[in-house]
Amino acid sequence: MWVDFKHLSKAKIGYIPHAFRVSFISLKLILIGLAGLVHALMPVIFLETVSKGIKKIHHEISHF
C-alpha cells in the first residue's frame, strides 16, 4: 500500500521520532550504497562493509 494514513498510529510512534528514525536509516543506506560502489571499482577496500551494514540495519529495523 502506497498511502496508509494510520501508519504512525499502527507503529505507535509520533511524527518527529518516526522522521528522525527513518532519516537516520536512510542516510545509513546511502552510505552503505556508496561503499558498495567504491568496493565494486576497488575490490580490495570495504571488503565486508556492505554485508555487515545491511545485517546491522536489518537487526535495527526488526527490533523497532
Helices and strands as residue ranges (DSSP letters): H 7-11, H 15-41, H 49-62
